[in-house]
Amino acid sequence: MDKAVDRSRPPSRLLLALEVRAIWELQAFLAAYPLLQRAPRGDGHPVLVLPGLAASDVSTRPLRTYLRAQGYAAHGWKQGPNHGPRSGVEAGIDARLVELAQRYNRKVSLIGWSLGGVLARETARRSPDLVRQVITLGSPFANEPKASNAWRLYEVLSGRRDDDWPDREAMKLPPPVPSTAIYTGSDGIVAWQGCREQESATTENIEVEGSHSGLGYNPAALYAIADRLALPEGEWRPFDRSGLRSLLYADPNRRDGDREAAPRADPIAAQFARHIA
């Protein structure tokens, strides 16, 4: 029987200390860039990227640069550092979404890193007709309020209690558009259990190895993002992690007790799993 997991607790101090891995993940991104260019190409549709807590568009620049090179019209949110759902933030995201949808006359894909993913999912809930799909990166939309090592920072920056978010239970439900949750089981900032989507016909979970702070340029995460964005509109299907890809993408539905025994791949493992099979 699997050992019970307390989903209300934040990650351990050891995992928090291991967030320093983000430095090496950025280096891995640069090393793997030639292989990442072999990911499926885009169709030019707009992509709006939302940063995590206390971060700004500067943090998502590597991701947006990569997506532009892959053929997407990738844009930042243009609201400075993310201080949470303070007055005007959600309205600003909605306005940015409308602007991009009208400029390109197409639906917009939303990508949110950490808290940005929580906001992205709620944006899609408010304006499903304008959103093509949502991709979250280590976003704790289903976590308990204090299942994070950043809850005190959140309270300081947002000016509200960590459990003060209307309709918190409804936030755990999938948005009314295709949704992909990318997360890492060794997240040192938020408990990974609350970063997973509920199963449905248009939702999926993709687990990668790495840190929370490096998800925005983790090579395996970026390849998965490019693969998801390349799906034709209205033809969503789950991510294929079969064959050599399983070296980089562990089975997200394996038992908790099997996690320690699961193989862990280097970020550029075996030449990025033989060019992603």
C-alpha positions as CSV (number, residue, x, y, z in Angstrom):
1,M,0.0,0.0,0.0
2,D,1.3,3.5,-0.9
3,K,2.4,5.7,2.0
4,A,-0.2,8.4,2.6
5,V,0.8,11.8,1.3
6,D,-0.1,14.9,3.3
7,R,-1.2,17.3,0.5
8,S,-1.5,20.2,2.9
9,R,2.2,20.4,3.6
10,P,4.8,22.3,1.5
11,P,7.8,20.6,-0.1
12,S,10.6,19.6,2.2
13,R,13.6,21.9,2.9
14,L,15.8,19.6,0.9
15,L,13.6,20.0,-2.2
16,L,13.5,23.8,-1.6
17,A,17.4,23.8,-1.5
18,L,17.5,21.9,-4.7
19,E,15.7,24.7,-6.5
20,V,19.3,25.9,-7.3
21,R,19.1,23.4,-10.1
22,A,17.3,26.1,-12.1
23,I,20.8,27.5,-13.0
24,W,21.8,24.2,-14.6
25,E,18.5,23.8,-16.3
26,L,19.0,27.1,-18.1
27,Q,22.4,25.8,-19.3
28,A,20.6,22.6,-20.3
29,F,18.1,24.7,-22.3
30,L,20.9,26.4,-24.2
31,A,22.7,23.0,-24.8
32,A,19.5,21.4,-26.0
33,Y,18.3,24.3,-28.2
34,P,19.3,22.7,-31.5
35,L,17.3,19.6,-30.6
36,L,14.3,21.6,-29.4
37,Q,14.2,23.2,-32.8
38,R,13.1,19.8,-34.1
39,A,9.9,20.0,-32.2
40,P,6.6,20.4,-34.2
41,R,6.3,23.8,-35.8
42,G,3.6,26.3,-35.1
43,D,0.8,27.7,-37.2
44,G,1.3,31.3,-36.2
45,H,-1.5,31.6,-33.7
46,P,-1.0,33.9,-30.7
47,V,0.2,32.7,-27.3
48,L,0.0,34.7,-24.1
49,V,2.5,33.8,-21.4
50,L,1.8,34.7,-17.7
51,P,4.7,34.8,-15.2
52,G,4.8,33.3,-11.7
53,L,4.6,35.0,-8.3
54,A,6.9,38.1,-8.0
55,A,8.2,37.5,-11.6
56,S,7.6,39.6,-14.7
57,D,7.9,39.1,-18.5
58,V,11.6,39.0,-18.1
59,S,11.3,35.5,-16.6
60,T,9.3,34.2,-19.5
61,R,11.6,35.7,-22.2
62,P,13.5,32.4,-23.0
63,L,10.2,30.5,-23.4
64,R,8.7,33.3,-25.6
65,T,11.8,33.5,-27.7
66,Y,11.8,29.8,-28.3
67,L,8.1,29.8,-29.2
68,R,8.5,32.7,-31.7
69,A,11.3,30.7,-33.3
70,Q,8.9,27.8,-33.6
71,G,6.4,29.8,-35.4
72,Y,4.1,31.3,-32.8
73,A,3.1,34.8,-32.0
74,A,4.2,34.7,-28.4
75,H,3.6,37.6,-26.1
76,G,4.1,38.7,-22.4
77,W,1.3,39.9,-20.2
78,K,2.7,43.5,-19.8
79,Q,1.7,43.9,-16.2
80,G,5.0,44.0,-14.5
81,P,5.7,41.6,-11.6
82,N,2.9,39.2,-10.7
83,H,1.6,40.1,-7.3
84,G,-1.4,37.9,-7.5
85,P,-5.1,38.7,-8.1
86,R,-4.9,42.3,-6.9
87,S,-7.4,44.9,-8.1
88,G,-7.2,45.2,-11.8
89,V,-4.9,42.3,-12.6
90,E,-7.6,39.9,-13.9
91,A,-9.2,42.7,-15.9
92,G,-5.8,43.5,-17.4
93,I,-5.3,39.9,-18.4
94,D,-8.8,39.8,-20.0
95,A,-8.0,43.0,-21.9
96,R,-4.7,41.6,-23.1
97,L,-6.5,38.4,-24.3
98,V,-9.1,40.4,-26.2
99,E,-6.4,42.6,-27.8
100,L,-4.4,39.5,-29.1
101,A,-7.5,37.7,-30.2
102,Q,-8.6,40.7,-32.2
103,R,-5.2,41.5,-33.6
104,Y,-4.7,38.0,-35.0
105,N,-8.3,37.2,-35.5
106,R,-7.7,33.8,-33.9
107,K,-8.1,32.1,-30.5
108,V,-5.2,32.6,-28.1
109,S,-3.3,29.8,-26.3
110,L,-2.5,30.6,-22.6
111,I,0.6,29.5,-20.8
112,G,1.0,30.2,-17.1
113,W,4.0,29.5,-14.9
114,S,3.1,28.8,-11.3
115,L,0.7,31.5,-10.1
116,G,0.5,32.6,-13.7
117,G,-1.1,29.2,-14.6
118,V,-3.8,29.7,-11.9
119,L,-4.7,33.0,-13.4
120,A,-4.6,31.5,-16.9
121,R,-7.1,28.8,-16.1
122,E,-9.5,31.3,-14.6
123,T,-9.1,33.6,-17.6
124,A,-10.1,30.6,-19.8
125,R,-13.1,30.1,-17.6
126,R,-14.2,33.6,-18.1
127,S,-13.6,33.8,-21.8
128,P,-13.6,30.3,-23.3
129,D,-14.6,31.5,-26.8
130,L,-11.2,33.4,-27.0
131,V,-9.0,30.6,-25.7
132,R,-7.6,27.7,-27.8
133,Q,-6.0,25.8,-24.9
134,V,-4.3,26.3,-21.5
135,I,-0.9,25.0,-20.5
136,T,0.3,25.3,-16.8
137,L,3.8,25.0,-15.5
138,G,3.9,23.9,-11.8
139,S,0.7,25.8,-11.1
140,P,-0.9,24.9,-7.6
141,F,-4.5,25.4,-8.6
142,A,-5.7,22.3,-6.6
143,N,-3.4,22.7,-3.6
144,E,-4.2,23.4,0.0
145,P,-3.5,27.1,0.8
146,K,-0.2,26.5,2.7
147,A,1.1,23.6,0.6
148,S,3.7,26.0,-0.7
149,N,7.0,27.5,0.5
150,A,6.0,30.8,-1.0
151,W,2.7,31.4,0.8
152,R,4.1,34.1,3.1
153,L,5.5,36.0,0.1
154,Y,2.2,35.6,-1.6
155,E,0.4,37.2,1.3
156,V,2.8,40.1,1.4
157,L,2.7,40.8,-2.3
158,S,-1.0,40.3,-2.9
159,G,-2.2,41.9,0.3
160,R,-4.6,39.1,1.0
161,R,-4.6,35.8,2.9
162,D,-3.4,32.8,1.1
163,D,-6.8,31.1,1.5
164,D,-8.7,34.2,0.4
165,W,-9.6,33.3,-3.1
166,P,-13.3,33.2,-4.1
167,D,-14.6,29.8,-5.4
168,R,-11.4,28.0,-4.5
169,E,-13.1,24.6,-4.9
170,A,-14.3,25.5,-8.3
171,M,-10.8,26.4,-9.3
172,K,-9.9,22.7,-9.1
173,L,-12.2,21.8,-11.9
174,P,-10.8,21.8,-15.4
175,P,-11.4,24.9,-17.5
176,P,-13.8,24.6,-20.5
177,V,-11.0,24.3,-23.0
178,P,-8.2,21.7,-23.5
179,S,-5.8,21.9,-20.6
180,T,-2.3,20.5,-20.0
181,A,-0.7,20.5,-16.6
182,I,3.1,20.2,-16.7
183,Y,4.7,19.7,-13.3
184,T,7.7,18.2,-11.6
185,G,7.6,15.6,-8.8
186,S,10.7,17.2,-7.2
187,D,9.1,20.7,-7.0
188,G,10.7,22.6,-4.1
189,I,8.2,25.6,-4.1
190,V,4.7,24.0,-4.3
191,A,3.4,20.5,-3.6
192,W,3.3,18.8,-6.9
193,Q,0.1,16.9,-6.1
194,G,-1.9,20.1,-6.4
195,C,-0.5,20.9,-9.8
196,R,-2.3,18.1,-11.6
197,E,-5.5,18.4,-13.7
198,Q,-8.5,16.2,-13.0
199,E,-8.9,13.6,-15.7
200,S,-11.3,14.4,-18.6
201,A,-11.5,14.0,-22.3
202,T,-9.6,17.2,-22.9
203,T,-7.1,17.4,-19.9
204,E,-3.8,15.7,-19.3
205,N,-0.8,15.7,-16.9
206,I,2.8,15.7,-18.1
207,E,5.5,15.1,-15.5
208,V,9.1,16.2,-16.1
209,E,12.2,16.0,-14.0
210,G,13.6,19.3,-12.6
211,S,12.9,22.3,-10.4
212,H,9.9,24.6,-10.1
213,S,12.1,27.6,-10.8
214,G,13.4,26.1,-14.0
215,L,10.2,24.9,-15.6
216,G,10.1,27.9,-18.0
217,Y,13.2,26.7,-19.7
218,N,13.3,23.0,-18.8
219,P,14.0,21.3,-22.2
220,A,11.6,18.5,-21.6
221,A,8.9,21.0,-20.6
222,L,9.5,23.2,-23.6
223,Y,9.3,20.3,-26.0
224,A,6.0,19.2,-24.5
225,I,4.7,22.8,-24.8
226,A,5.7,23.0,-28.5
227,D,4.1,19.6,-29.1
228,R,0.8,20.7,-27.5
229,L,0.7,24.1,-29.2
230,A,1.2,22.4,-32.6
231,L,-2.1,20.5,-32.3
232,P,-4.6,21.7,-34.9
233,E,-7.4,23.7,-33.4
234,G,-10.3,21.5,-32.5
235,E,-8.2,18.3,-32.8
236,W,-6.7,18.0,-29.3
237,R,-5.3,14.6,-28.3
238,P,-3.1,13.5,-25.3
239,F,0.7,13.8,-25.4
240,D,2.5,10.7,-26.6
241,R,5.1,9.6,-24.0
242,S,5.7,6.1,-25.5
243,G,9.0,4.6,-26.6
244,L,12.2,6.6,-25.8
245,R,10.1,9.5,-24.7
246,S,9.4,7.6,-21.5
247,L,13.0,8.3,-20.5
248,L,12.1,12.0,-20.1
249,Y,8.4,11.8,-19.3
250,A,7.5,9.5,-16.4
251,D,4.0,8.0,-16.2
252,P,2.0,10.6,-14.3
253,N,-0.4,8.0,-13.1
254,R,2.1,5.7,-11.4
255,R,1.7,5.0,-7.7
256,D,3.3,7.4,-5.2
257,G,5.3,4.4,-3.9
258,D,6.8,3.8,-7.3
259,R,8.2,7.3,-7.7
260,E,11.5,6.8,-6.0
261,A,12.2,3.7,-8.1
262,A,11.3,5.4,-11.4
263,P,14.3,6.2,-13.6
264,R,15.4,9.8,-13.7
265,A,16.8,11.2,-16.9
266,D,19.4,14.0,-17.3
267,P,17.8,17.1,-18.8
268,I,19.6,16.3,-22.1
269,A,19.5,12.6,-21.5
270,A,20.7,10.4,-24.4
271,Q,20.7,13.3,-26.8
272,F,17.3,14.4,-25.7
273,A,16.0,10.9,-25.9
274,R,17.4,10.4,-29.4
275,H,15.8,13.6,-30.7
276,I,12.5,12.9,-28.9
277,A,12.0,9.6,-30.8
